[in-house]
Amino acid sequence: MLIIDLFEARRNPELNPKQEGHAAAVAFLSKIPQDELIHYGVSMTELPKLGINPSSKYNTPIGIYFYPASYYLTIKKNKNTLDFQDKAAYIQILKLNGNILQLGNGDADFYKNTLDKLRDMIPELAKQFGSNIEFIKEHLRFHISASKYEAKVSNYDGFIWYILWKLSSELGGGVRGSQQRYGQAKRNPVIWNKLIRMLGYSAVIDLGAGIIHQNEMFQGVALDPAKIQLIKTFSNKDSNPTNEIPIWNQLLVWPSKTPKQYIQSVSIYIRLNNITTSVNRKIAGKVLHKVVNFLKADPTIFLQLDSTDINTYVLMANSLDYNNMAQWIRMHYELALWDAADKKEFQMLRNLVTSVKKNSPELLPQTIESVNHYMPKYQKLRAKLLRIPQTTETTQIISAIDELFYLIGYDK
């Protein structure tokens, strides 16, 4: 997993953890004046540094996520447990510089002013993201209207958050908008981050509205690494290196609305926290079987995953010595990428070459020249399929590709 390091204690000896635990973090934050707490956050990490996970697939903008300091103090002063990562190895205190977008209190003026800013940004958005002005105008109008009944939180801030989310999805697909092909959606969290920063904010804080994500009502995200400052790092004395056993039990019953959400969220959690299967292989195996059963029931889920999700489960299967399952995941992922559009294109090429060869052989050289640049893609797919256990479907695809190669004399 790629993590972009922003701060490291070994480069800043004064930040090295000396005090321990949540009690020490509470004592430190309690000294900060109440009216300044909005500029502070707490990030729970497994390593003594802050970082961005570029592969995150939550429907949220990319950034450094944290608990608002006021919320953290309330939870810990009352001896309660944080929603997520309470026992992480390190407690990071960070300070937010720049403008902060506080969600939950937006009024009609905020809503109108933000929409005006978005409209003014349209020419620059078209330039930066390879779209066109009329496309963005049209979709912005549509999402403004749709936000009134589609936004998960029905208030002015919720409407704006919905509009930014949908607009980032459109821009992630360029002029094709929601018809973007597999793989382009992973740009959306980056574009979402960019949109908020273009509006003039370097961080967002949600103090209980559940707008950033409904599973964590209180949270914040720092969008610009240059506008945050790591103030203090505490070692968490409550951290338990062997806590992977209860973690695997939690992952087995992880709350998700859909199978796709379950597969993605478990994959992300495993990667972000470097969870291994060595502590509890039996429960880890049950988690993997649950994922595979979801994929068997609905193979279209493969098209909504990216290679990092697939690699997570392939590595997990191999570590459990479930080699056949690892091959099954890899094979069906490759088959899913051979989607309807590719099949239609392939059939069209084969029909074209067959027809020319039969009815107008004098045009065959020009025809072969015009279709030749498609062949490396099919050669690559053929090579991938040959590396995995064969099924009736994979054998048919390989045979069809071989037939086309033979027709045009392509050297495979």
N, C-alpha and C positions, 0 to 999 in steps of 0.2 A: 504494500500500500504506500502510495506516495503521500507524504506529509510535507508541506512547506513550512520549514522552521522559521519562526519570527523572532523568538527570544530563546536564549539558552543560558542556564544559570552558570555554566562553566565559563562563559564569556563575561559574566557579570558577577564576580564573587560576592558582592554585597547582597545579591538576590538569593544566594544559597540558603536553603531552608535550615533554620536554627531552632525555631519554636515548632511545636507540633499540634496537629489536630484542629478540629472545628472550634474548640474553645479558644485557641490562640487566634484564629482568624476572626472570631466574633469580637475578641478584645481589641484587635487592631481596628476593625471597622467601626466599633463603637466610639472611637475617638474622633471620627470624621463628623463634622456638623451635619445635622439632619438635612438641611437644604442643599448640601453638596453631594449627598449619597446617590442622586440620580446619575452622577458622572462616574460611578464605580460599579464594577461587576465582579462576579466570582465564577471562575471556570474550573471545573473538576477534570483533571487529566491523569493519565497513567504514566506520563513522562514529565520531567521537570521543565516543560516548555509549553508555549502556546503554538497552535498550528491550525491551518486550514486543511480540510479534507476536500480536494478538488473533485473526488469521485462521488460525493454525496448525492443521493437520489431522492431525498425527501423533497416534497413540494414546498421548498423554502429557498430564499436566496443564499448563495454561498457566502461564507464568512466565519468568524469566530463566535461560537455560541456560548452564552454565559447566563448565570442567574443574576437578576438585578440585586444590588447589594442590600436594598431595603427588604426584599423578599427573603434573601438568605438569612439576614439577621432575625427576622420574624420566625422563620422555621427553626433555626438553631437555638435561639434563646428559649424557645418552648420545648427543646429536646426532641424535636421531630426529625424525620428522615426526608432528605431531598428526593424529588421525583425520580432523578436519574443520576447515576454515578456517585451516590453518597459516600461510598467506600473507595473511591478512586485514590490512587497513591499520593496525589498532590492537589493542594488547594491554591489556586492562582488568583491573586487580587489584581485587577486591571483597572486603569483609569481611562475614561473615554474623553477624547478631545474633539472639538468640532460640534456641529449641530446634531441633536438627537431627535429622532421622530418618536414621540410617545404615543402609542396606540391606545385607544379607548376613550379619549376625551375630545376627539375631533368634532367640529361643528360644521354648519353649512358653509361658513366662510372658508374654513380649511378645505373643504371638499371642492368648492368652486375655484379657489386659488390654485389647488393642485391640478385640477383639470385644465385650467388656463395654461399652467406651466407645461403640462404634457403636450398640449396643442402647439405651443410655441417651439417645443423640442422636435416636432415631427421632421422638419428638413434635416436636422442633424442626425436623427435616428435613421432616416432613409440612407444617408451617406455612410454612416458607421456600420450598418448591418446589411448593406446590399439589398435593400428593399426599395420601394418607391413611395412617394408621398401620398398618392391617392389610395394605395393599398392600406397604408397605416391609418389614414383618416377614416376610411370605411370601417376598418376593424375596431378602431378606438370608439367610434360611434356605437357599434354593435355591442362592445363589451360594457360600455357605460350603461346601456339599456339593460343588458343581461344581468349586470351586477345586482340590480334591485331584487331579483328573485333567485340568483345563483350563488351569491356570496354566502359563505358559511356563517359569517357573523353579520347580521343585518343592522349596521349603523354606518355612519359616514366613513369611518376608518376601515371597516370591513369592505365597503364598496371599493375604496381606493386600492386596498390590498388585492382584491380580486382582479381589478382592472390591470394592475401591474403584473400580476401572475400571468393572465391571459395574453397580455401584450408581449411579455418576454417569450411566451411560447410561440406566438406568431413570428416574432423577429428571429427566433431560433431556427425557423424554417425558411427564412428569407421570403421571397415573393410567393413561395408556395404555401405559406401560412400553415394551417393545421394539417395540410397534406404532406408535411415533412416526412422524410423517410427515416427508417430506423437509424439511431446513432446521433441524429442532430439534436434530439431533445436534451442530451446531456449538456448542451450549451445554455439551456434556459436558466439554471440557477446563477450562472455567471452574468447573463444579460439582465436578469432581475436585479442583481447587485448593482450593476451599472446604471440601471434606470433610477434606482433610489438615490445613488450618489449624484446623478445628473440633476435630481430635484433639490440637491443641496444638503443631503444628510450623510453623515459618516457612520451612524449607528441607529438601530431601532430598538425600542424597549416596549415590551408588552407587560403591563402590570395587572394582568388578570382577565383580559378580554378574550384570550384564546385566539387571537387573530393570526399570529405567526404560525401557530400549530395548535389544534384543539386538544392534542394529547398532553401538552405542557402549557398551562394557562399563563404562567409567569416565566418569561425568558427574554433574552436580548440577543442581538447579533451585531457585532462590530464588522462593518463593511470595508473599511479602509485601514490596512495594517499601519499606515503612516500616522493614523490619528488615534492610536491606542498606546498605552504605556503600561508595562508590567511593573507593578509597584512592590509586590511581595509574594513570595512563594513559601507555603507551609507544607511540611510533610504531614500526611494524614495518618496519625497513629492508629486510626480505626481501620486502615486499609488491611485487607486480608488476602494474601497471595493465593490462598486455596479456595477463594470464593467462587471459582469456576463451577463447582458442583451445583450450588443453588442457581447459578446463572444459566446452566444448561436446562435445569428444570423450568426456569422462567421462560426460556426461549421456546420450550415445547408448548407452552400455553400462551405464547405472546399474543396480546389482543390486537387483532387486525380486522378491518371490515371486509376485506376480500383476500383470496389466496395470493393475488399479485402483491398486495401490500405486505402480507406475511412474508413472502419470499424475499422481497426487497429489504424490508426492515430488519429481518434476521441477518441477512447478508451484510448489511451496513454495520450492524452492531458487532458482529464477529470481527469485521475488519478494523473498525475503529478501536476496539478494545483488545485486539490481538488474542482473542479467545482460542484456546487449543482444545483438541479432543482427548488429550492424554489423561486428564483428570477423571473424566466420567464418560468412557467410550459408549456405554450402553445407552445413556440418555442422548448423547450426541448422535448416535445412530438412529434413534427414534425421531429426532429433529430432521435428519437428512431424509428418512423415509417419508416423513410428512411432506417435505418439500417436493420430493419426486412424485408422490401420489397426486399432489396438486397439479404438477406439470403433465402427468399422464391424463388427468381428467380434462385439462384444458391446455393443449399444446400452444395455443395462440399467446399464452403468457410469455413464451420464449421471446416473442417479438417486442415485448415491453421491458425486457431486461437488457443489460449491456454486458460486455465481456468481463468486467470486474465481478459481477454477480456470478456469472458462470464459472469463472476461475475459482471463486471462493468455494463453491460447492464441489467442483472437481477436486480441488486440493483436500477438502474435507473428506470426500469419499476415499481418496487414495490414502489419507492418514489413518482411516479406519479399516484399510485393506478391502474396501468395497470396490475393487477395480472394475468389475462389470458395470456397476452403477456409475462410476466416473465416466466410462466409455459411453454409456447410455445418455448421460447428460450432454456430453460433448457432441455426440452424433445428432441428437435431436435439435440441438441448438443450430448446428450447421444446416440441417434440413429446413428449419424454420426460416433461415435467411434466404433459402431458395423459395422466395415468396411468389405470390400470384403474378406480380409484375414481371419477375424474371422468367417464370414459366411461359408467360404470354410472349415475351420478347424472344425467347429461345425457339418457341414453336413457329413464330413468324419467320425467323431466320432460316430455320430448317425447311419450311414450306417454300420460301423464296428460292433457295438454292436448288431444291428438288425440282421445282417448276421450271427454272431456267435451264437446268441440265437436261430436262426432258423435252422442253418445247423450243428453247432458243439457245442451243449450245454455244453459238457464236458470241453470246453475251456473258458466258460463264466467267472469263478472266476478269472483266470489269466487276461482275457481281461478287466474286471472291475477294477482290481488292476492297470493295466497299464494306464487306462484313468482317474482314480479317481482324480489325481492331477490337471486335467483341470477344475474340477467342481467348485471350489471356485470362479473362474473368472465369470462363468455363473450365479452362485448364486448371486454374487454382482450386475451383470447387471440386473438380474430379480428383485432384491430389488429396484434398482433405477427406473426401469420402472414402478413398482407398485406404486411409490410415485407421479407419474405425471398422468394427464388426459389420458385416454386410447384412442388409435386410432386403426384402423384395423391392421396397421403394428406392433404396440406395442403388441397387443393381440396375433398376430401370433407368434411373437418372444417368448413371455412368454409361450404360449402353447407348442411350440417346445422344450423349455428348460424343461418344466414340463414332457414332454414325455420322454426325455432323462434321467431325474432323475428317472422316474418310471422304465425305462428299466434296469437301473443298481442298483436300490434300494437305491439311494442316498437320504439322509435325508436333505431336504431343510429347 
